[in-house]
């Protein structure tokens, strides 16, 4: 098993049951998005020259902390201001 898979499994074990469904939904979203024509747009904000793995991990941890602290937005406001 790869180190990443091992870390994911360990993180899942530490994740509260109440967050597991949201985590799974997000992972499925990422997986489906990378398998579509939208995949190039998904990476448009990522710059491998300036965005290190440590920076990305820190951002992800901050986002998870915000979610756990209830610092979220109502679902009906998530797309405000976005014209698709």
C-alpha positions, 0 to 999 in steps of 0.5 A: 500500500502506498504511503498516501493510501495509508495516510488516507486510511489513518485520517479516515479512522480519525475522522468523526462519523458525522464528517465521513459522508461529506468527506466521501462526497468530496472525494467522489466529486474530485474523482469524477471531476478529474475524469471529465473534460473539466479536469484542465480547469480544475488545476487552473489555480495550481502553479507547481512552481509556487504551490508546494505540497506543504502549502496545499496541505496547510490550506486543506487542514485550515479548510477542515478546521473551519468546517469542524468549527462550523465556519461554513456557508449555507449551500444556497449561497455557495454559487452566489456571484458565479456565472456559469 
